[in-house]
Amino acid sequence: MPRALSKYTVREWFRLRPLVDRKNHARYQVRERIALAKHAGPVSLPRIRNRKVLITISFNDPQVIGWQIKLIAKNIPHAIHIIADNSNDFAARAAIQGICKSTGLTYVAVPGNPWGKGKPDGSRSHGYALNWAWQNIALANNSSMVAFLDHDIFPIQNTDPFRLLAAATVAGAVTTHPDGRWYLWPGFALFNLDRLTTTRLNFGKDWLDDLDTGGLNWSRLYCRLSEGQLCKANVDRLPIADNIPFEEAFFERIDDWTHECGTTSIQIEPGRQRLLIELKRRHTMKILARSGLLTDPNELNRSDSAIHSSITQ
């Protein structure tokens, strides 16, 4: 919902800001609903009926998808894992589909994203992909529990993420607004469908009220839940190197998973960005190596060379 009328200043009222905001909010919601209705297509997956399922929203990065698939297969061996591909790069989409085919994983292309063309809006695009997957994969097949994952989050040990839902309705990494509202970060968000009071969720961002992707579910679901219906995953921030400040880049340890925390500030110069990306990728490659999943033994050496090159440039 747009922010409450009481939150607008007198100056904003004189400028008719509340009316403009509500018009824009309605316009965005209508545009997304039209796209979802136009591209509604329940994906028949009988094997996930009444089952627990992990759904990764992938985007333009075959490498991290390959890593995640390997680590989930090793550390959550009985998981049903599905890739819902939101990539807008055709080469990346073909590569991700190929990885899924070679590993026997279900691949579903997210169709008709209205926010992925022209000047893409990453948060809105991700929200649309989540809404489409929720309706056409999770609900269409009557899954019992669903976990949404970002593509750059990896289980680092044997684990069962659904244990967080043993006594809860929802679980995951919680983002809290200063006024007390909260929502699940959709990169690690779990739902027990049998306990939900509504399945009419909206994973879009509440851009008028400072809540990012998933924030619109505050008014749809989260505000109605009691404290006992939420299980918060433990979240810690970790440095990617001793000499790298948190403002530039960091990892997150979420439950038994590590999250790359993909992007860094666009104000960081390109060479520095390359260094930070290589440091994060090397961290994940070391996890793969410890798990015996790094198929190319020279990959770590190439990463070290790329790091050295970034430092010396």
Summary of the structure (lengths in Angstrom):
residues: 313
radius of gyration: 20.2
end to end distance: 47.7
largest distance: 64.9
contacts: 944
relative contact order: 0.12
helix: 41%
strand: 20%
